[in-house]
């Protein structure tokens, strides 16, 4: 049975990401996989104005069974990523300004000066470029997921976060974007002071 609560969770996360300027009407999408149904934000709609009937719902056979507007153009990517690891039940694809800047430079985000970043997220690697909406955009995702990583950059595009819930994915996206912002600001002030090598290795091992 289609879940109203799942629709509401998608809307809640989409609105929060919009408030934080991490998504907009034309960039970013949010989805949940629950009880065989995939719930995803619609294409081209303002994330702050979503309603339950706008959330596209698909059954296990890939048939749309809910929603009055077309699904996000990144539906293919969401479907594929759910198949890549069995503990993924929520996905956030966003265009956070700082992380997207790294993505446009095809440069991984890694900081040996930021203890919490190392502890929580290790290194935010870059998935090779694939045209938005195509199968190629997610080809490089699985090798990163297989390392146990939950956040990555999509080259020349944006960022992707997965989680056991959609709130988990959202929290990780917000955390990494904040760390990237801090890193950029620190470099404007001077050269960030790296932690001792043994401390870096200890944090990476957690």
C-alpha contacts under 8 A as a table, 3 or more apart, distances in Angstrom:
res1	aa1	res2	aa2	distance
2	X	37	X	7.11
2	X	57	X	7.85
3	X	6	X	5.28
3	X	7	X	6.67
4	X	7	X	5.13
4	X	8	X	6.28
4	X	52	X	7.56
5	X	8	X	5.00
5	X	9	X	6.16
6	X	9	X	5.07
6	X	10	X	6.33
6	X	32	X	6.90
6	X	34	X	7.55
6	X	39	X	7.10
7	X	10	X	5.22
7	X	11	X	6.34
7	X	39	X	6.59
7	X	52	X	5.86
7	X	55	X	6.31
8	X	11	X	5.03
8	X	12	X	6.04
8	X	52	X	6.63
9	X	12	X	4.98
9	X	13	X	6.19
9	X	166	X	7.60
10	X	13	X	5.37
10	X	14	X	6.05
10	X	30	X	6.24
10	X	31	X	6.25
10	X	32	X	6.91
10	X	39	X	7.39
10	X	40	X	7.08
10	X	41	X	7.11
10	X	55	X	7.90
10	X	166	X	7.44
11	X	14	X	5.08
11	X	15	X	6.04
11	X	41	X	7.77
11	X	47	X	7.60
11	X	50	X	6.25
11	X	51	X	7.13
11	X	52	X	7.51
11	X	55	X	8.00
12	X	15	X	5.32
12	X	16	X	6.30
13	X	16	X	5.14
13	X	17	X	6.17
13	X	30	X	7.45
13	X	166	X	7.42
13	X	167	X	6.88
13	X	170	X	6.94
14	X	17	X	5.23
14	X	18	X	6.15
14	X	23	X	7.78
14	X	29	X	7.47
14	X	30	X	6.39
14	X	41	X	7.88
14	X	47	X	5.54
14	X	48	X	7.13
15	X	18	X	4.98
15	X	19	X	6.17
15	X	47	X	5.52
15	X	48	X	4.76
15	X	49	X	7.80
15	X	50	X	7.94
16	X	19	X	5.05
16	X	20	X	6.37
17	X	20	X	5.11
17	X	21	X	6.28
17	X	22	X	5.22
17	X	23	X	5.87
17	X	170	X	7.78
18	X	21	X	4.99
18	X	22	X	5.82
18	X	23	X	5.08
18	X	24	X	5.92
18	X	47	X	6.05
18	X	48	X	6.21
19	X	22	X	7.69
19	X	48	X	7.60
20	X	23	X	7.92
21	X	24	X	7.09
21	X	96	X	7.08
22	X	28	X	7.80
22	X	94	X	5.78
22	X	95	X	5.46
22	X	96	X	4.40
22	X	97	X	7.11
23	X	26	X	7.85
23	X	27	X	5.47
23	X	28	X	5.04
23	X	29	X	7.64
23	X	47	X	7.53
23	X	94	X	5.46
23	X	95	X	5.79
23	X	96	X	7.07
24	X	27	X	5.20
24	X	28	X	6.65
24	X	46	X	6.19
24	X	47	X	6.17
25	X	28	X	7.80
25	X	43	X	7.92
25	X	44	X	5.21
25	X	45	X	4.83
25	X	46	X	4.02
25	X	47	X	5.84
26	X	43	X	7.40
26	X	44	X	5.10
26	X	45	X	7.11
26	X	46	X	7.70
27	X	94	X	6.79
27	X	95	X	6.49
28	X	92	X	7.61
28	X	93	X	5.13
28	X	94	X	4.28
28	X	95	X	6.16
29	X	40	X	7.16
29	X	41	X	5.73
29	X	42	X	7.89
29	X	72	X	6.66
29	X	74	X	7.46
29	X	92	X	6.17
29	X	93	X	5.23
29	X	94	X	6.55
30	X	40	X	5.70
30	X	41	X	5.65
30	X	90	X	7.76
30	X	91	X	5.84
30	X	92	X	4.72
30	X	93	X	6.30
30	X	166	X	7.78
31	X	38	X	6.91
31	X	39	X	5.28
31	X	40	X	4.21
31	X	41	X	6.58
31	X	78	X	7.28
31	X	90	X	5.80
31	X	91	X	5.30
31	X	92	X	6.69
31	X	166	X	7.09
32	X	38	X	5.75
32	X	39	X	5.14
32	X	40	X	6.64
32	X	89	X	5.74
32	X	90	X	4.53
32	X	91	X	6.53
32	X	165	X	7.47
32	X	166	X	6.19
33	X	36	X	6.68
33	X	37	X	5.75
33	X	38	X	4.57
33	X	39	X	6.46
33	X	82	X	7.65
33	X	88	X	7.99
33	X	89	X	4.93
33	X	90	X	6.28
34	X	37	X	5.36
34	X	38	X	6.50
34	X	89	X	6.83
36	X	59	X	6.31
36	X	60	X	5.42
37	X	57	X	6.65
37	X	58	X	5.56
37	X	59	X	4.74
37	X	60	X	6.10
38	X	57	X	5.61
38	X	58	X	5.12
38	X	59	X	6.57
38	X	60	X	7.89
39	X	55	X	6.47
39	X	56	X	5.77
39	X	57	X	4.62
39	X	58	X	6.64
40	X	55	X	5.81
40	X	56	X	5.36
40	X	57	X	6.57
40	X	71	X	6.53
40	X	72	X	6.99
40	X	75	X	7.56
41	X	54	X	7.34
41	X	55	X	5.23
41	X	56	X	6.31
41	X	71	X	6.25
41	X	72	X	5.96
42	X	45	X	6.27
42	X	54	X	6.29
42	X	55	X	5.94
42	X	56	X	6.14
42	X	69	X	6.28
42	X	70	X	5.70
42	X	71	X	4.23
42	X	72	X	4.74
43	X	69	X	7.49
43	X	70	X	5.94
43	X	71	X	5.30
43	X	72	X	4.10
43	X	73	X	6.27
44	X	72	X	7.54
45	X	49	X	7.61
45	X	50	X	7.26
46	X	49	X	5.50
46	X	50	X	6.75
47	X	50	X	5.61
50	X	54	X	6.31
50	X	55	X	7.73
51	X	54	X	5.43
51	X	55	X	7.15
52	X	55	X	5.62
52	X	67	X	7.78
53	X	56	X	7.80
53	X	66	X	7.36
53	X	67	X	5.02
53	X	68	X	5.99
54	X	67	X	4.97
54	X	68	X	5.59
54	X	69	X	5.87
55	X	66	X	7.20
55	X	67	X	5.06
55	X	68	X	7.72
55	X	69	X	7.73
55	X	71	X	7.59
56	X	64	X	6.91
56	X	65	X	7.75
56	X	66	X	5.47
56	X	67	X	4.26
56	X	68	X	7.32
56	X	69	X	6.98
56	X	70	X	6.75
56	X	71	X	5.33
57	X	64	X	5.60
57	X	65	X	5.58
57	X	66	X	4.61
57	X	67	X	6.15
58	X	61	X	7.71
58	X	62	X	5.47
58	X	63	X	5.27
58	X	64	X	4.33
58	X	65	X	5.55
58	X	66	X	6.97
59	X	62	X	5.34
59	X	63	X	5.55
59	X	64	X	6.58
59	X	65	X	6.61
60	X	63	X	7.49
64	X	67	X	7.68
67	X	70	X	7.46
71	X	75	X	6.66
72	X	75	X	5.61
73	X	76	X	7.56
73	X	132	X	7.87
73	X	133	X	5.24
74	X	77	X	5.32
74	X	78	X	6.54
74	X	132	X	7.09
74	X	133	X	4.90
74	X	134	X	7.79
75	X	78	X	5.19
75	X	79	X	6.21
75	X	133	X	7.61
76	X	79	X	5.26
76	X	80	X	6.16
76	X	133	X	6.97
76	X	134	X	7.30
76	X	135	X	6.80
77	X	80	X	5.15
77	X	81	X	6.08
77	X	133	X	7.42
77	X	134	X	7.84
77	X	135	X	6.94
77	X	137	X	7.15
77	X	138	X	5.88
78	X	81	X	5.25
78	X	82	X	6.31
78	X	91	X	7.05
79	X	82	X	5.46
79	X	83	X	6.78
80	X	83	X	5.33
80	X	84	X	6.68
80	X	138	X	7.56
81	X	84	X	5.09
81	X	85	X	7.33
81	X	138	X	7.52
81	X	141	X	7.56
81	X	142	X	7.61
82	X	85	X	6.32
82	X	86	X	7.08
82	X	88	X	5.91
82	X	89	X	7.14
83	X	86	X	6.81
84	X	142	X	6.09
84	X	145	X	7.63
85	X	88	X	6.06
85	X	145	X	7.32
85	X	146	X	7.81
87	X	163	X	7.53
87	X	164	X	5.83
88	X	91	X	7.61
88	X	162	X	6.22
88	X	163	X	5.36
88	X	164	X	5.07
88	X	165	X	7.36
89	X	162	X	7.65
89	X	163	X	6.20
89	X	164	X	4.99
89	X	165	X	5.25
89	X	166	X	6.77
90	X	162	X	5.80
90	X	163	X	5.26
90	X	164	X	6.11
90	X	165	X	4.70
90	X	166	X	3.84
90	X	167	X	7.47
90	X	168	X	7.53
90	X	169	X	6.21
91	X	160	X	7.39
91	X	161	X	5.86
91	X	162	X	4.56
91	X	163	X	6.48
91	X	165	X	7.97
91	X	166	X	5.86
91	X	169	X	5.89
91	X	170	X	7.93
92	X	160	X	5.92
92	X	161	X	5.23
92	X	162	X	6.39
92	X	166	X	7.08
92	X	169	X	5.92
92	X	170	X	6.17
92	X	173	X	7.54
93	X	158	X	7.41
93	X	159	X	5.82
93	X	160	X	4.51
93	X	161	X	6.39
94	X	158	X	6.05
94	X	159	X	5.51
94	X	160	X	6.50
95	X	99	X	7.40
95	X	100	X	5.70
95	X	157	X	7.36
95	X	158	X	4.59
95	X	159	X	6.05
96	X	99	X	5.55
96	X	100	X	5.65
96	X	158	X	7.01
96	X	159	X	7.28
96	X	177	X	6.44
97	X	100	X	5.20
97	X	101	X	6.11
97	X	177	X	7.93
98	X	101	X	5.11
98	X	102	X	6.64
98	X	177	X	6.27
98	X	180	X	5.87
98	X	181	X	5.75
98	X	184	X	7.91
99	X	102	X	5.13
99	X	103	X	6.27
99	X	109	X	7.79
99	X	153	X	7.20
99	X	158	X	6.94
99	X	159	X	6.71
99	X	176	X	7.87
99	X	177	X	5.85
99	X	180	X	6.31
100	X	103	X	4.71
100	X	104	X	6.07
100	X	153	X	7.44
100	X	156	X	7.56
100	X	157	X	6.59
100	X	158	X	4.66
100	X	159	X	6.57
101	X	104	X	5.13
101	X	105	X	6.47
102	X	105	X	5.14
102	X	106	X	6.13
102	X	107	X	5.28
102	X	108	X	6.69
102	X	109	X	6.82
102	X	153	X	7.78
103	X	106	X	4.74
103	X	107	X	6.12
103	X	108	X	7.55
103	X	126	X	6.88
103	X	153	X	5.60
103	X	154	X	6.01
103	X	155	X	4.65
103	X	156	X	5.28
103	X	157	X	6.33
103	X	158	X	6.04
103	X	159	X	7.52
104	X	107	X	7.73
104	X	155	X	5.97
104	X	156	X	4.16
104	X	157	X	6.63
104	X	158	X	7.92
105	X	155	X	7.60
105	X	156	X	7.18
106	X	126	X	6.32
106	X	128	X	7.97
106	X	155	X	5.24
106	X	156	X	6.77
107	X	125	X	7.72
107	X	126	X	6.64
108	X	123	X	7.13
108	X	124	X	5.55
108	X	125	X	4.68
108	X	126	X	5.53
108	X	153	X	7.44
109	X	123	X	6.13
109	X	124	X	5.02
109	X	125	X	6.69
109	X	180	X	7.18
110	X	118	X	7.93
110	X	122	X	7.19
110	X	123	X	4.95
110	X	124	X	6.38
111	X	114	X	5.74
111	X	117	X	7.23
111	X	118	X	7.18
111	X	123	X	7.84
111	X	183	X	7.47
111	X	194	X	7.81
112	X	115	X	7.19
112	X	118	X	7.04
112	X	194	X	5.02
112	X	195	X	5.92
112	X	200	X	6.41
113	X	192	X	6.03
113	X	193	X	5.52
113	X	194	X	4.14
113	X	195	X	5.40
114	X	117	X	5.42
114	X	118	X	6.48
114	X	179	X	7.85
114	X	194	X	7.84
114	X	195	X	7.89
115	X	118	X	5.27
115	X	119	X	6.12
115	X	195	X	7.81
115	X	200	X	7.80
115	X	203	X	7.18
116	X	119	X	4.98
116	X	120	X	5.90
117	X	120	X	5.38
117	X	121	X	5.49
117	X	122	X	6.35
117	X	176	X	7.31
117	X	179	X	6.59
118	X	121	X	5.64
118	X	122	X	4.34
118	X	123	X	7.18
118	X	200	X	7.33
118	X	203	X	5.83
118	X	204	X	5.81
119	X	122	X	6.27
119	X	203	X	4.93
119	X	204	X	6.03
119	X	206	X	6.38
121	X	124	X	7.10
121	X	149	X	7.14
121	X	150	X	7.75
121	X	151	X	7.53
121	X	176	X	7.55
122	X	204	X	5.92
124	X	151	X	6.23
124	X	152	X	5.08
124	X	153	X	6.67
125	X	144	X	7.40
125	X	152	X	5.29
125	X	153	X	6.04
126	X	152	X	6.00
126	X	153	X	4.60
126	X	154	X	5.83
126	X	155	X	6.00
127	X	138	X	7.57
127	X	139	X	7.95
127	X	140	X	5.11
127	X	141	X	6.08
127	X	152	X	7.03
127	X	153	X	5.95
127	X	154	X	4.97
127	X	155	X	5.84
128	X	137	X	7.67
128	X	140	X	6.19
128	X	154	X	6.72
128	X	155	X	5.54
129	X	136	X	7.61
129	X	137	X	6.25
129	X	154	X	6.49
129	X	155	X	4.73
129	X	156	X	6.38
129	X	157	X	7.78
130	X	134	X	6.95
130	X	135	X	7.57
130	X	136	X	4.50
130	X	137	X	3.75
130	X	138	X	7.18
130	X	139	X	7.95
130	X	155	X	7.73
131	X	134	X	5.54
131	X	135	X	7.99
131	X	136	X	6.37
131	X	137	X	5.71
132	X	137	X	6.09
132	X	157	X	7.70
133	X	137	X	7.16
134	X	137	X	5.90
135	X	138	X	6.25
135	X	139	X	6.96
136	X	139	X	5.31
137	X	140	X	7.60
137	X	154	X	7.49
138	X	141	X	5.25
138	X	142	X	7.90
139	X	142	X	7.15
140	X	143	X	6.34
140	X	144	X	7.44
141	X	144	X	5.60
141	X	145	X	6.37
141	X	152	X	7.96
142	X	145	X	4.93
142	X	146	X	5.96
143	X	146	X	5.11
143	X	147	X	6.76
144	X	147	X	5.35
144	X	148	X	7.14
144	X	149	X	5.98
144	X	152	X	7.63
145	X	148	X	5.26
145	X	149	X	5.13
145	X	150	X	6.35
146	X	149	X	7.22
149	X	152	X	7.70
150	X	161	X	5.55
150	X	162	X	5.26
150	X	163	X	6.79
150	X	169	X	7.81
150	X	172	X	7.78
151	X	159	X	7.31
151	X	160	X	5.68
151	X	161	X	4.34
151	X	162	X	6.60
151	X	172	X	7.07
151	X	173	X	6.95
151	X	176	X	7.97
152	X	159	X	5.79
152	X	160	X	5.41
152	X	161	X	6.59
153	X	157	X	7.90
153	X	158	X	5.95
153	X	159	X	4.33
153	X	160	X	6.21
154	X	157	X	5.36
154	X	158	X	5.16
154	X	159	X	5.41
154	X	160	X	7.04
155	X	158	X	6.87
159	X	173	X	7.97
160	X	173	X	7.59
161	X	169	X	5.20
161	X	170	X	7.20
161	X	172	X	6.68
161	X	173	X	5.86
162	X	166	X	7.49
162	X	168	X	7.49
162	X	169	X	4.68
163	X	166	X	6.13
163	X	167	X	7.57
163	X	168	X	4.98
163	X	169	X	4.37
164	X	168	X	6.25
164	X	169	X	7.45
165	X	168	X	5.08
165	X	169	X	6.51
166	X	169	X	5.05
166	X	170	X	6.15
167	X	170	X	4.95
167	X	171	X	6.06
168	X	171	X	5.19
168	X	172	X	6.33
169	X	172	X	5.26
169	X	173	X	6.28
170	X	173	X	5.14
170	X	174	X	6.22
171	X	174	X	5.20
171	X	175	X	6.07
172	X	175	X	5.04
172	X	176	X	6.14
173	X	176	X	5.42
173	X	177	X	6.14
174	X	177	X	5.23
174	X	178	X	6.17
175	X	178	X	5.24
175	X	179	X	6.30
176	X	179	X	4.97
176	X	180	X	6.15
177	X	180	X	5.07
177	X	181	X	6.20
178	X	181	X	5.06
178	X	182	X	6.24
179	X	182	X	5.10
179	X	183	X	6.16
180	X	183	X	5.03
180	X	184	X	6.24
181	X	184	X	5.22
181	X	185	X	6.22
182	X	185	X	5.12
182	X	186	X	6.01
183	X	186	X	5.09
183	X	187	X	6.31
183	X	192	X	7.87
184	X	187	X	5.26
184	X	188	X	6.58
185	X	188	X	5.12
185	X	189	X	6.64
186	X	189	X	5.15
186	X	190	X	6.19
186	X	191	X	7.09
186	X	192	X	6.15
187	X	190	X	5.02
187	X	191	X	5.56
187	X	192	X	6.40
195	X	199	X	6.32
195	X	200	X	6.21
196	X	199	X	5.29
196	X	200	X	6.34
197	X	200	X	5.06
197	X	201	X	6.26
198	X	201	X	5.18
198	X	202	X	6.17
199	X	202	X	4.99
199	X	203	X	6.19
200	X	203	X	5.26
200	X	204	X	6.15
201	X	204	X	5.09
201	X	205	X	6.14
202	X	205	X	5.19
202	X	206	X	6.63
203	X	206	X	5.39
